[in-house]
């Protein structure tokens, strides 16, 4: 199988299972309604696990542009493959979201809450705050890539690696996900957000495009910092992390100052 097709299939599986759990928890008149945050975290963990089992031996099962770019930045992945991987991931995410829409077709009409419908597809902040929301996505994806980097050298029983990665996703969701819904994956958020925008979902409301840059930019920056920081700390190559760390600090400071200024103007 072609590696791009593998990434497409892997990401489609990720969204079909993960967003499927979101739909079960959020949409009215289904048996899993109200399943709660633990169910969501476990569901997404199992979604990642199954995607890795499906295509890990073919494409590495990145299923996440932050992973693809993060590994490319340290020379662990070919830059020439990056554009094709990212396109396949976004298309796979849109396809998975469309399948979830079809599966729960009668339940969209039964659900009046527009935010619940949007939450099936993509993330949104519990408390809107550009600085805090960006930092949440950045830190969650930093932990993901940093952990993937140090998990790599460890030798697990054959076939156990996907389960370990799934536990990592569940841990991030439980520990850090309550603020923004832990996208930690630009394709996971932006692909289904486009699907929400395009699909004829009854009473869906808007797709919150004003927020959409945060679960894209935050994970990309956090993922790059995660892999580069691993190189700086464990391989003692400080230059790997110097420039992106400075960039991240500058971006966060600018956003913090801007948000404080906006809050002051509102008062």
Secondary structure, 3 states (H helix, E strand, C coil): CCHHHHHHHHHHHHHHHHHHHHHHHHCCCCCCCCCCHHHHHHHHHHHHHHHHHHHHHHHCCCCCHHHHHHHHHCCCCCHHHHHHHHHHHHHHHHHHHHHHHHHCHHHHHHCCCHHHHHHHHCCCCCCCCHHHHHHHHHHHHHHHHHHHHHHHCCCCCCCCHHHHHHHHHHHHHHHHCCCCCCCCCHHHHHHHHHHHHHCCCCCCCCCCCCCCCHHHHHHHHHHHHHHHHHHHHHCCCCHHHHHHHHHHHHHHHHHHHHHHHHHHHHC
